[in-house]
Amino acid sequence: MRLPLLGWAFFYAMLQLVVLMQYTNAAPLDFAYAVHIAMRLSTVAFMLLVAAAVIARTRPSGKASGLEPRVSALVGSFLTYGIVLFPRHDLSPPLELISTLLILVGTAGAVAALCQLGRSFSVMAESRQLVTSGPYRFLRHPLYLTEEIAIIGLFMQFVSLWTALFLAVHVAIQLRRIHNEETVLSAKFPEYAAYKRNTSRLIPGIY
């Protein structure tokens, strides 16, 4: 899995840099401009961190068995990129700003979660080291939460019945991935049961 993930991460990072350079040459200098620049840079940083984590991660100590966890992991990771294949809508300036801010908050949060996860990062349902510090002190899956925030921001720019279906399927698959990962971690780490009792899955105090 390392080579395809590395290729995708570097390709998407370079694509974001190209879009960023095009934007800087055409957009007016204002608050929305600054937010957009920050959003693109955070996206690039996240993809480069993914590449670094893929290279540096340790060998897994446990894996989910069967085909379904692998299919769920791959589909959950890449399905929402299909949203950009649909027609993009011209949003009003306030909605455009909200969309960009959501992507910025999501990608910046994903960078923070991935930095904490470090060498334990994995796309598949695998166990390496149990991370319980930083945002993982309060949430068991902060990386999923922050990614979904960014995806909602992206969805706003391509909203339609079909993209809503993409989003609904994606959320369902991500919840399945969470189940698969927690099954693996529970089997590998006896202390995971206590960790689950003291943390929320995605939303503090709610879920």
C-alpha positions in Angstrom: 0.0 0.0 0.0 2.9 2.4 0.5 3.7 3.2 -3.1 0.1 4.0 -4.3 -0.5 6.2 -1.1 2.8 8.0 -1.6 2.0 8.7 -5.3 -1.5 9.9 -4.5 -0.3 12.2 -1.6 2.4 13.8 -3.7 0.2 14.2 -6.7 -2.6 15.9 -4.7 -0.1 18.1 -2.9 1.4 19.3 -6.2 -2.1 19.8 -7.7 -3.0 22.0 -4.7 0.2 24.0 -5.2 -0.7 24.6 -8.9 -4.2 25.8 -8.0 -2.7 28.0 -5.3 -0.3 29.7 -7.7 -3.2 30.3 -10.2 -5.3 31.8 -7.4 -2.6 34.2 -6.2 -2.3 35.6 -9.6 -6.0 36.3 -10.0 -7.7 37.0 -6.7 -8.0 40.4 -4.9 -6.1 40.9 -1.7 -8.7 40.7 1.1 -9.8 38.5 4.0 -11.2 35.8 1.8 -7.9 35.8 -0.1 -6.0 35.1 3.1 -8.4 32.4 4.2 -8.2 30.7 0.8 -4.4 30.8 0.8 -4.3 29.3 4.4 -6.7 26.6 3.3 -4.6 25.5 0.3 -1.4 25.5 2.4 -3.0 23.4 5.1 -4.2 20.9 2.5 -0.7 20.7 1.1 0.7 20.3 4.6 -1.8 17.5 5.3 -0.9 15.5 2.1 2.8 15.9 2.7 2.3 14.7 6.3 0.4 11.7 5.0 3.3 10.9 2.8 5.8 11.2 5.6 3.6 9.0 7.9 3.4 6.4 5.2 7.2 6.3 4.9 7.9 6.4 8.6 5.1 4.3 10.1 6.0 1.1 12.0 4.9 -2.4 11.0 1.4 -3.2 12.3 1.0 -5.5 15.3 -2.6 -6.5 14.3 -4.9 -6.3 11.3 -8.6 -6.7 10.6 -9.3 -10.0 8.9 -11.4 -10.4 5.7 -11.9 -8.4 2.6 -14.6 -5.9 3.9 -12.3 -3.8 6.2 -9.9 -3.4 3.3 -12.6 -2.4 0.8 -14.2 0.0 3.4 -10.8 1.6 4.0 -10.0 2.3 0.4 -13.5 3.4 -0.6 -13.8 5.6 2.5 -10.5 7.2 1.8 -11.1 8.1 -1.9 -14.8 8.2 -2.6 -15.4 11.8 -1.8 -12.8 12.9 -4.3 -15.4 12.0 -6.9 -17.5 15.0 -5.7 -15.2 17.3 -7.8 -16.2 15.5 -11.0 -19.6 17.1 -10.7 -20.4 20.7 -11.8 -19.2 23.3 -9.3 -21.7 25.9 -8.2 -20.9 29.6 -7.9 -21.6 30.4 -4.3 -22.4 33.9 -2.9 -19.3 35.5 -1.2 -20.5 34.7 2.3 -21.2 31.0 1.5 -17.9 30.8 -0.4 -16.1 32.1 2.7 -18.0 29.6 5.0 -17.1 26.8 2.6 -13.4 27.8 2.6 -13.3 28.2 6.3 -14.7 24.7 6.9 -12.1 23.2 4.6 -9.4 25.3 6.4 -10.6 24.2 9.9 -10.9 20.6 8.8 -7.5 20.3 7.1 -5.7 22.3 9.9 -7.3 20.0 12.5 -6.4 17.0 10.4 -2.8 18.2 10.4 -2.8 18.5 14.2 -4.4 15.0 14.6 -1.9 13.4 12.1 1.1 15.0 13.8 -0.1 13.4 17.1 -0.8 10.1 15.4 2.7 10.0 13.8 4.0 6.6 13.0 0.8 4.9 14.0 -1.1 6.3 11.0 -2.8 3.8 8.8 -5.4 3.7 6.1 -6.3 0.1 6.8 -7.8 -1.1 10.1 -4.5 -1.9 11.8 -2.9 -1.6 15.2 0.5 -0.1 15.9 0.7 2.0 19.0 -2.2 3.2 21.1 -2.2 7.1 20.9 -4.1 8.7 23.7 -2.5 12.2 23.9 -3.3 15.5 22.3 -6.8 15.5 20.6 -6.9 11.7 21.2 -7.2 12.4 24.9 -10.8 13.5 24.3 -11.8 11.8 21.0 -10.9 8.4 19.7 -11.1 9.5 16.1 -10.3 13.2 15.7 -8.8 12.6 12.3 -12.1 11.3 10.9 -13.9 14.3 12.5 -11.7 16.9 11.0 -11.7 15.2 7.6 -15.5 15.3 7.6 -15.5 19.0 8.4 -13.3 19.7 5.4 -15.5 17.4 3.2 -18.6 19.3 4.2 -16.9 22.5 3.1 -16.1 20.9 -0.2 -19.6 19.5 -0.6 -21.0 23.0 -0.3 -19.3 23.9 -3.6 -20.7 20.9 -5.5 -24.0 20.4 -3.8 -26.5 18.3 -5.7 -28.6 15.2 -5.2 -25.7 13.0 -6.5 -23.0 14.6 -4.4 -25.4 14.3 -1.4 -25.6 10.6 -2.1 -21.8 10.5 -2.3 -21.5 12.2 1.0 -24.1 9.9 2.7 -22.4 6.8 1.5 -19.0 8.2 2.5 -20.2 8.9 6.1 -21.7 5.4 6.4 -18.4 3.8 5.2 -16.4 6.0 7.6 -18.5 4.8 10.5 -17.9 1.2 9.4 -14.1 1.9 9.3 -14.3 3.3 12.8 -16.0 0.0 13.9 -13.4 -2.1 12.2 -10.5 -0.1 13.7 -12.0 -0.2 17.2 -12.4 -4.0 16.9 -8.7 -4.4 16.0 -7.5 -2.0 18.8 -9.7 -3.7 21.4 -8.3 -7.0 20.5 -4.7 -5.8 20.7 -4.7 -3.4 23.6 -6.4 -4.5 26.9 -6.4 -0.9 28.1 -8.5 0.2 25.1 -11.8 -0.7 27.0 -11.0 1.9 29.7 -9.9 4.4 27.1 -13.3 4.0 25.3 -15.2 4.6 28.5 -13.4 7.9 29.1 -13.6 9.3 25.6 -16.1 10.1 22.9 -15.9 8.6 19.5 -16.3 11.7 17.3 -18.3 14.5 19.1 -17.3 15.4 22.6 -20.0 14.4 25.1 -22.4 13.4 22.4 -21.1 10.5 20.3 
